[in-house]
């Protein structure tokens, strides 16, 4: 098993993270908000666990999501890493 870990930064709003997690993973607003709080507090959060192939696909979706239109300083997507459990 592998996991996708979302890393915190100062270039994306909570709303961006909630929206992204909902669109990519189908998470509810409540679950996405909880994950956004964890990444903001801890600096990283596991957002997905599955096979390596599927985790790499989800990482690619995160990296393709684009910049946060709510922040002028946001120039691209959030960073996610794939790690073994």
Order of alpha helices (4+ residues) and beta strands (2+ residues): beta-alpha-alpha-beta-alpha-beta
